[in-house]
Amino acid sequence: MDIKRLSVALFASAPFVFLSSGISFADTFLVDLTHPMGTYAPQADNPLEPDLNQPLGDSIAYPTFGKQTVYDTGNYFPIDRGEFYGGKVVLWDHHGTHMDAPAHFVNTPESTEPGNPEQKYLHELSAAELIGPAVVIDIGSRVAAELDKNGGKPSPDTSVTDFSDDSNNVITADDVAAVEDQIEDGVWIVANTGWSQFYFDPNWDTTPYLNGWNFPGFNNAAVDKLIEIEDKKGVRINGIVIDNIGVDTGEASRGTGEKWVGSWHSHVRGLQRSWKFVENATNLGEVAMASGGCTIVVGAPKNVMGGGGPSRIFAMCEE
């Protein structure tokens, strides 16, 4: 698929279609890969802090490394037929369904590797870096089978549900090797784990989404394999889309010891190579089931010096 020639048309009585070549059309369907972002009224004494007792609409809090989103709303500029509605939004830049820009990780001098590309801020990313064919790694059935051992619920105890790095219930080097022939310049690796079902739970300490840092993702060997394939083929992927709070497994996220030694290996190595990460995605199972393949479209913000930002993510899939 030549994404540079991609165009989309919407017909009043027909589904979306897209032009994948100069002369042929294919029926497509769109999948929204984005969770809704809950919003809260500001605290009475601090307009920058959310009042969790005042959710707006059907807002639900969920785990985040930052805070829930403040939306200070109001009506203004009345005219003869009504008035306009709007307000001020205060949000964490890695909140909800979001994209990490390469600049999200800042290297120490000794960890900077020669030959790796510039780690760009959001405003420096080109449109071509935000769109590309999906290469699917689907471990949803393996994750579901492990959860079935505990009635479909994750346990932080790895003897009950095991999502440790050396288990087969995470994304492994073998999973990456299985899609090696599809890995080319500009693709997005879409990792379906089925974990987004546990997304809506705000308690950081008890949420099954974090599950005591026992959740699926890329183990260290998997991301190392992806880098090995890139180097062997002389290509660079655009990035990874995953339905969890991060691309690393829970165990790989923690690293070892109190100082988090070796933690976030997928983040560190991928961002150093100018990969982008879409985290807290949803509906990735629909992408995995698309028989004709999908194109990922990342509607990322373009704020100057941004290390990431909440994004609206779509997949445009062929029947």
DAPEWO-V389932 format. One record per run of one state. SS is the DSSP state (H for helix, E for strand, - for the rest). FROM is the first residue (numbers start at 0). LEN is the number of residues. If there is no record, write none. Layout:
# DAPEWO-V389932
ss = [SS,SS]
from = [FROM,FROM]
len = [LEN,LEN]
This chain:
# DAPEWO-V389932
ss = [-,H,-,E,-,E,-,E,-,E,-,E,-,E,-,E,-,E,-,E,-,H,-,H,-,H,-,H,E,-,H,-,E,-,H,-,H,-,E,-,H,-,E,-,H,-,E,-,E,-,H,-,E,-,E,-,H,-,E,-,E,-,H,-,E,-,E,-,E,-]
from = [0,2,5,6,9,16,19,24,32,33,34,38,43,45,55,68,79,81,90,97,100,101,104,108,111,121,124,126,130,138,139,148,170,171,172,177,179,182,187,192,194,198,217,218,219,233,238,242,247,248,249,254,255,256,260,261,264,272,275,279,280,281,283,289,293,299,307,310,311,318]
len = [2,3,1,3,7,3,5,8,1,1,4,5,2,10,13,11,2,9,7,3,1,3,4,3,10,3,2,4,8,1,9,22,1,1,5,2,3,5,5,2,4,19,1,1,14,5,4,5,1,1,5,1,1,4,1,3,8,3,4,1,1,2,6,4,6,8,3,1,7,1]
